[in-house]
Amino acid sequence: MTAHFFEKLLSAFGIQAQQPAWRLILSLLFILPPPKPAGYYQQFFPHIDFAHLRWGDLIRFPLQVFWLIIMRSPEGQRQQNRTVKGIFYAPLSPLIQFQNRLLNWLAQRLQLTTGADRRHIQSLSERYAANPIWDQPVLRYFAYSFSILLIFLSISTPFDTTAQFIFLIMLWLLALILQRIPGQVMTLLLMVLSVAASSRYLWWRVTSTLNWDSPLDLWWGLLLLAAEIYTWTILIFGYIQSGWPLKRPPLILPADSATWPTVDVFIPTYNEPLKVVKPTVFAAMELDWPKDKIRIHLLDDGRREEFRAFAAAINVNYITRNNNHHAKAGNLNHAMTVTDAEYISIFDCDHIPNRSFLQMGMGWFLADPKLALVQTPHHFYSADPFERNLNQFRTTPNEGELFYGVVQDGNDLWNATFFCGSCAIIRREPLAQVGGIAVETVTEDAHTALKLQRLGYNSAYINIPQAAGLATESLSAHIGQRIRWARGMAQIFRVDNPFLGKGLRWTQRLCYTNAMLHFFNGIPRIIFLTAPLAFLIFHSYIIYAPALSVALYVLPHMAHATLTNSRTQGEHRNSFWAEVYETVLAWYIARPTFVALLNPTAGKFNVTAKGGSVETEYFDQAIALPYLVLIGVNVLGIIFGCWFLIYNPANEVPTILLNMFWVLYNLVILGAAASVAFESKQVRLSHRVQMKMPAVLYLANGKCIRAETVDFSEGGIAILPATMPNVQAKDLLKLGLWRGEEEKVFPAQVIAIVKGQLRLNWLLDTPEQESDLVQCTFGRADAWINWNEGRAIDRPLHSLGNIMKIGLLGIRRLVEHSLPRLANITRHTDRYYNFISSYFPRSPTTVT
């Protein structure tokens, strides 16, 4: 009778007592009888051992019961029922569960519950966007004007605290609904919402948050506001630049190869070792192109005899000069004077082209006589310092992937593809018309593309990796390369500003300007890393507004920007990682860009070292010094904040806490930056590439065994044989690999048998064998197509948690490095972390 009464009472409030969560709670209160299956309670308390209860379970138990009350029914969680792990996610989980319940309710009302429904809306929106009615200028500009008016009203209309809260909730729910619908139109709508939220924040900052009565507050406030205006500009330009990626496919060439044009392949080199250059030359020699229409040229600015001998041995043209004027640009321009093919293809000496490179890129030239440039991505088969030192290789997109995966596709829509110095094809006639490769700046590649586009020539980008190279080996080399890029873009900004002069459309000007402004982020990033210290140390109100108002304006700006960028960039850049990349570079690019603005002729071209090694693990203190200083002043800010919490008036507590939270976030980012400076050991000169390919093992006794490759390098290979042969270390055998339908057999020696893998060293005797090996491995047409297969798409909260772990690990490693006596304490941080996180609720492990 009592159970029936409680079931009716709960149903009056819309609660089904037979749902597992409520059945559990009612059975615990002895209102409903306990279920028969043993272990019923255990499934709802996976982190509590009922056989060995602990004092801490007095806290874990009620927290878990509360969690089960507010969480979504486990029956609706079957497809995503996983344990909520970690101190970073558990506190947000109830809010996320509530948000998901509300979104599912809205999705049902809007008929968005199935993939078919969402695809139907995508189709309707794209059909609407493609309607010829928008080709009418009057209607189009009326729509633009009306949209701008609505956005301006949403930006400038003043709200009180309650109204602002309701506004941000409605905007956020709308964004989450749009996020569920596929298609580029929905992406554009998300961008509109993000622009509205960010612009409203900036309007509020300009009109309501500057303290004009205090010179110190005003000075700090204007400095922060300038940095925020910079980031807002970059955000808007970025949305325009990449709002609708073109995703250009390759064009098929004519069947008659006699009509194909002639090509000169340039491979410039200066001080790189021959072992790095060889694979690129071998791969270029075997490009799928008529042999009478292609010529390979090794451009040696180092004037080395071993390079001359190598070129002669393999019948490759060797070009040198008696000076090094204008570095790489001068090297290429000199080669143009002694060659005459219709097209020029350029590869950095470590970028190994796929055999299909020319066939993939040349078709558009034959279709468009005004096309001057076709660029393909720069793909790297070795880990850069971020990937290696943070152990993120092939799990997190690298720093350059955003540019080649998103930005260049967006540039292509606006006919503003950048030349990147390698992995490209250029028509000789337009290049000669602009005076060859640009020599006025150290970013000769982007400047050359700008000159071509000023003359009205077209450019194209094919986002299919058709060559692969070596990433920078150390953080210092990586920073040196980025300094050169930053200085070069600042030089272009001065000597050939894209906003000035003739020949460019406004969208082309915007794409170039956005790329240049990106390299000016050093000073704004330093401002963001130190801004909260103005209040915590100097008690200066840089944002002269209550803490609640700051949260209600800044959170929508950050949340919408994160959500939208995750949608547009999620395959190529994980959320919050830009903070780490920019922090690492901020100090080092701030000065060169500022100096280049004042004196564009300052500085010189520096070659990025490739093919080296890191012999021992070490902490690069010289590189990390700026991060250490910033960590120190932020820790000082935390100390001052704790002092103010005790002795300042109670009405300042929210502002103090808000600034301390900002400082803690900065410390996490700085900790991640410091982690990159802990150089991992890298003694292998030949980088192994993980790739599955069929292979055949030929034993000395004549027996053949089918196998599959695990990884390969220029020095050796690991295979998984169908059956492990009876071989030992140093035994000789042969391995067969395929180049298309043709098998190539290579001599090899057994190194070891490890976990069912047979590891071999190559024993190559001739240049022909070296060339064949490159064709069967690095030069395969499909070598890099599935490189990112299986990599998870960005999830902002998961990415934030990952960065927080890396940042805290970086702080811990710094403490251990600086104060070895504390190492014994810091080694127990994992135990402390596990202890604290054990109190957070968990999702049920099973549902019965």
Summary of the structure (lengths in Angstrom):
residues: 848
radius of gyration: 30.5
end to end distance: 24.8
largest distance: 102.2
contacts: 2673
relative contact order: 0.10
helix: 54%
strand: 11%
